[in-house]
Amino acid sequence: MKTKLTSIICSFASLVRLTLAVVALLAAPAASRADTIYVSDTGHNTIKKFTSGGIGSVFANTGLNEPFGVAFDSAGNLYAANGGNNTIEKFTPGGVGSVFANTGLLNPTALAFDSTGNLYAANWLNNTIEKFTLGGVGSVFANTGLSYPWGLAFDSAGNLYAANGGNNTIEKFTLDGVGSVFANASLNKPFGLAFDSAGNLFVANQGNNTIEKFTPGGVGSVFANTGLDVPSGLAFDSADNLYAVNQGNNTVEKFTPGGVGSVFANSSGLFGPTYIAIQPGLVVPEPSTWAMLGLGIPALLALRRKRERVNMRDRGHTSSNKPDAANPAIASLFQPCSPAVVAGH
């Protein structure tokens, strides 16, 4: 009984060592995410889906009428503001759509989720922001300080920011809906909003064909002024690259954190695109990591089997459990468990 228990303990210890080795190999090189980009193709009444490599396809084309804002909930469902029929449509990850809300809306544009799963919609024609519970029950969140709101975005503290296209300002609302002006300089028809991982707010400046960057304190500067043609929706991927929808030339522009721009999508059949949402993908190890796993793990297992054979052959000799002099770290990690040690002898 004691020998069997000792064997179980040894096997478990070996499994732990091997698991730690696999984790170390996976964590060694930097990993990337295969994000998926969704764009409301307003002119075509569709929502387009793009891989991280820019390959596009139609995600949804039913139940849509001038789709504007798009946003994901925590379960991966996509919500779209239907500006043409005053509804909000909900799509499952498989693209099956249903009406989420159809009351209290008048030409809804931007959408944004708070940290508890409530959905906020910018009501463009009646200058309000509606709040919807998980079950689709709506109420007015804010109705002051708004003038044709186009963009919405939450900061990490739960404050909601709204781009006022009518008076060229950015309004900031607390959790209770109390509003104040966050920025009112260098803005000309502000549209889409997005926060980077450092808490800076980026604004699509449609009238100037620029993207403005504002620090958490409200200090603004020009982030990008090339490759833009009536920029509208903005969104960041998991690597802090900024994507901007160009409504004027039917493209999507991608900017590195340093502001270097390139065309992400320009031959995907977009017509009058407006908003964008990005769904982070699973962590994908770099090719070098897969190579390490493919070559390293079999080698480590072979080393373990070799040492087990040596241990069985030389059982009883004090030198049998000594680490290999050539590589003591590897040898100690994959050295077979000694029953004597486990038993305390």
C-alpha positions in Angstrom: 0.0 0.0 0.0 2.8 2.3 0.9 4.7 1.5 -2.3 1.5 2.2 -4.4 1.0 5.6 -2.6 4.6 6.5 -3.2 4.3 5.6 -6.9 1.2 7.9 -7.2 3.0 10.8 -5.5 6.0 10.3 -7.9 3.8 10.3 -11.0 2.0 13.4 -9.8 5.3 15.2 -9.2 6.5 14.2 -12.6 3.3 15.6 -14.2 3.7 18.9 -12.3 7.3 19.2 -13.6 6.3 18.5 -17.2 3.4 21.0 -16.9 5.7 23.7 -15.6 8.1 23.1 -18.5 5.3 23.4 -21.1 4.1 26.6 -19.5 7.6 28.0 -19.5 8.0 27.2 -23.2 4.6 28.8 -24.1 5.4 32.0 -22.1 8.9 32.4 -23.5 8.3 34.3 -26.8 5.7 37.1 -27.1 2.3 36.0 -28.1 -0.2 37.6 -30.4 -4.0 37.7 -30.7 -6.1 36.9 -33.7 -8.5 39.7 -33.4 -11.6 40.0 -35.5 -12.8 43.3 -36.9 -16.5 44.1 -37.6 -17.6 47.2 -39.6 -21.1 48.5 -40.2 -21.4 48.8 -43.9 -24.2 51.4 -43.8 -24.6 51.9 -47.5 -25.1 48.2 -48.1 -27.2 47.5 -44.9 -24.8 44.9 -43.8 -22.1 44.2 -41.2 -18.8 43.1 -42.6 -16.3 40.8 -40.8 -12.6 41.0 -41.2 -9.8 38.7 -40.1 -6.7 40.3 -38.5 -5.1 39.9 -42.0 -7.8 42.1 -43.6 -9.8 39.3 -45.4 -13.5 40.4 -45.4 -16.8 38.6 -45.5 -20.4 39.4 -44.8 -21.3 38.7 -41.2 -25.0 39.8 -41.2 -27.3 41.2 -43.9 -30.8 40.7 -42.5 -32.8 42.9 -40.1 -30.6 45.9 -40.8 -31.6 49.3 -42.0 -28.8 51.9 -42.1 -26.7 50.2 -39.4 -24.5 52.5 -37.4 -22.9 51.8 -34.1 -21.7 48.2 -33.2 -20.6 46.8 -29.9 -19.9 43.5 -28.3 -21.2 42.2 -25.0 -19.2 40.0 -22.7 -20.7 36.8 -24.2 -19.6 37.7 -27.7 -22.9 38.8 -29.1 -22.8 41.8 -31.5 -25.3 44.7 -31.2 -26.0 47.1 -34.0 -27.9 50.4 -33.9 -30.4 50.5 -36.8 -30.6 54.1 -37.6 -33.2 53.6 -40.3 -35.8 51.8 -38.3 -35.0 53.0 -34.8 -34.1 49.7 -33.3 -31.1 47.8 -31.9 -30.4 44.5 -33.4 -28.6 41.6 -31.5 -26.5 39.0 -33.3 -25.2 35.8 -31.9 -21.6 34.8 -32.7 -23.0 32.8 -35.5 -24.8 35.8 -37.0 -28.3 35.0 -36.0 -30.2 38.2 -35.4 -33.1 39.4 -33.3 -34.5 42.7 -32.1 -33.0 43.7 -28.8 -34.7 47.1 -28.3 -37.3 49.1 -30.3 -38.6 51.7 -27.8 -37.2 55.1 -26.9 -34.9 55.3 -29.9 -34.8 58.0 -32.6 -32.1 57.5 -35.2 -29.7 55.7 -32.8 -26.0 55.9 -33.7 -23.2 54.9 -31.3 -23.3 52.0 -28.9 -21.2 51.2 -25.8 -21.4 48.7 -23.0 -20.5 49.5 -19.4 -18.6 47.1 -17.1 -21.8 45.5 -15.8 -23.3 44.8 -19.2 -25.7 47.7 -19.6 -25.9 49.0 -23.2 -25.9 52.7 -23.9 -27.2 54.2 -27.2 -26.7 57.7 -28.6 -30.0 59.0 -29.7 -28.9 61.3 -32.5 -32.2 63.1 -33.4 -33.5 63.7 -29.8 -30.1 64.5 -28.2 -30.2 61.9 -25.5 -28.4 58.8 -24.4 -30.5 55.7 -23.7 -29.5 53.0 -21.2 -30.7 49.4 -21.6 -30.5 46.6 -19.1 -29.4 43.1 -20.0 -33.1 42.3 -20.6 -33.6 45.3 -23.0 -35.4 47.6 -20.6 -34.6 51.2 -21.5 -34.4 54.5 -19.7 -33.0 57.9 -20.3 -29.4 58.1 -19.0 -28.6 61.7 -20.1 -30.6 64.5 -21.8 -28.5 67.6 -21.2 -25.3 68.8 -22.8 -25.9 66.8 -25.9 -26.0 68.1 -29.5 -26.3 65.4 -32.2 -24.2 62.8 -30.4 -22.2 60.5 -32.7 -19.7 58.7 -30.6 -19.7 56.9 -27.2 -16.9 55.4 -25.2 -16.3 54.4 -21.5 -13.0 55.0 -19.7 -11.6 52.5 -17.1 -13.4 54.3 -14.3 -16.8 53.9 -15.8 -17.3 57.5 -17.0 -19.1 57.8 -20.4 -17.8 60.1 -23.1 -20.0 61.4 -25.9 -18.9 63.1 -29.1 -21.1 66.1 -29.8 -21.2 66.6 -33.6 -23.5 69.6 -33.3 -21.4 71.8 -31.1 -17.9 70.3 -31.5 -17.3 69.2 -28.0 -16.7 66.0 -26.0 -19.1 65.6 -23.1 -18.1 63.5 -20.0 -20.8 61.8 -17.9 -20.3 60.3 -14.4 -21.9 56.9 -13.4 -24.9 58.9 -12.3 -25.3 60.8 -15.6 -23.9 64.1 -14.4 -22.3 65.7 -17.5 -19.5 68.2 -18.0 -17.4 69.4 -21.0 -14.3 67.3 -21.3 -12.8 68.9 -24.5 -13.9 71.7 -26.8 -10.7 72.7 -28.6 -9.5 71.6 -32.1 -12.6 69.7 -32.8 -14.6 69.9 -36.0 -17.5 67.4 -36.3 -16.2 64.9 -33.8 -17.5 61.4 -34.6 -16.0 58.1 -33.3 -14.4 57.7 -29.9 -12.0 55.1 -28.5 -9.7 54.7 -25.5 -6.2 53.1 -25.6 -4.8 51.0 -22.9 -3.2 54.0 -21.2 -6.5 55.9 -20.9 -6.0 58.4 -23.7 -9.1 59.3 -25.7 -8.9 59.3 -29.5 -11.4 61.2 -31.5 -12.2 61.0 -35.2 -12.3 64.6 -36.4 -14.4 64.4 -39.5 -14.3 68.1 -40.5 -10.5 68.2 -40.4 -9.8 64.6 -41.6 -7.6 64.1 -38.5 -7.6 61.9 -35.4 -7.2 63.9 -32.2 -5.6 62.4 -29.0 -6.6 63.6 -25.5 -4.8 62.8 -22.3 -6.9 61.8 -19.3 -6.5 65.5 -18.3 -8.0 66.7 -21.5 -4.9 68.0 -23.2 -5.3 67.5 -27.0 -2.9 66.9 -29.9 -3.1 65.6 -33.4 -2.4 61.9 -33.6 -2.8 61.3 -37.3 -3.6 63.6 -40.3 -2.7 61.4 -43.3 -4.6 58.6 -44.9 -8.0 59.8 -43.6 -11.1 60.7 -45.6 -14.1 61.6 -43.4 -13.0 59.3 -40.5 -15.9 58.0 -38.5 -15.7 54.9 -36.2 -12.6 54.1 -34.2 -11.5 51.0 -32.3 -8.3 49.6 -30.8 -7.2 46.0 -31.2 -5.5 44.0 -28.4 -2.0 45.3 -29.5 -3.1 49.0 -29.2 -3.3 49.5 -32.9 -6.0 52.0 -33.8 -8.4 51.3 -36.7 -10.3 54.1 -38.3 -13.2 53.7 -40.7 -12.9 56.1 -43.7 -16.4 56.9 -44.7 -15.3 59.2 -47.6 -13.3 56.6 -49.5 -14.8 53.3 -48.2 -11.6 52.0 -46.5 -10.4 51.1 -43.1 -7.1 52.6 -42.0 -4.8 51.0 -39.3 -2.4 53.1 -37.2 0.4 51.7 -35.0 0.7 53.1 -31.4 3.3 55.5 -32.8 0.8 56.9 -35.4 2.2 55.2 -38.5 -0.8 54.5 -40.8 -1.5 51.9 -43.5 -4.6 50.7 -45.4 -6.1 47.7 -43.6 -9.1 47.1 -46.0 -9.9 48.8 -49.3 -11.2 46.1 -51.7 -13.9 44.5 -49.5 -17.0 46.0 -51.1 -17.6 48.7 -48.4 -20.0 51.5 -49.2 -20.4 54.3 -46.7 -19.0 52.5 -43.7 -19.4 54.2 -40.4 -18.6 52.3 -37.2 -16.3 49.5 -36.1 -15.9 47.0 -33.2 -13.1 44.6 -32.5 -13.5 41.3 -30.8 -10.2 40.1 -29.2 -9.2 36.6 -30.2 -7.5 33.8 -28.3 -3.7 34.1 -27.6 -1.8 32.6 -30.5 1.8 31.6 -29.7 4.4 32.8 -32.1 5.8 30.3 -34.6 9.0 30.1 -32.6 7.0 28.9 -29.6 5.4 26.1 -31.6 8.9 25.1 -32.8 10.1 25.0 -29.2 7.2 22.9 -28.2 7.5 20.6 -31.2 11.2 20.0 -30.6 11.6 20.5 -26.9 8.9 18.5 -25.3 9.7 15.2 -27.1 13.4 15.7 -26.2 12.5 16.3 -22.6 10.3 13.2 -22.5 13.0 11.2 -24.1 15.5 12.4 -21.5 13.0 11.4 -18.8 12.6 7.9 -20.2 16.4 7.5 -20.4 16.9 8.5 -16.8 14.1 6.1 -15.7 15.9 3.3 -17.4 19.2 4.2 -15.8 17.5 4.5 -12.5 15.9 1.0 -12.8 19.2 -0.5 -13.9 21.3 1.1 -11.2 18.7 0.9 -8.4 20.5 0.9 -5.1 23.6 2.8 -6.3 24.0 6.2 -4.8 25.2 7.7 -8.1 22.0 6.7 -10.0 20.1 9.8 -8.8 22.7 12.3 -9.3 21.9 15.1 -11.8 23.7 15.0 -15.2 26.8 17.0 -15.0 26.3 18.3 -18.5 22.9 19.9 -17.7 22.1 19.8 -14.0 19.0 22.1 -14.4 17.3 19.9 -16.9 18.3 16.7 -15.2 17.0 17.8 -11.9 13.7 19.0 -13.4 13.0 15.6 -15.1 14.8 13.3 -12.7 12.5 10.4 -11.7 11.1 10.6 -8.2 12.9 8.4 -5.7 10.6 6.3 -3.5 13.1 6.5 -0.7 13.0 10.3 -0.8 9.2 10.4 -0.7 9.1 7.9 2.1 11.5 10.0 4.1 14.4 7.5 4.1 
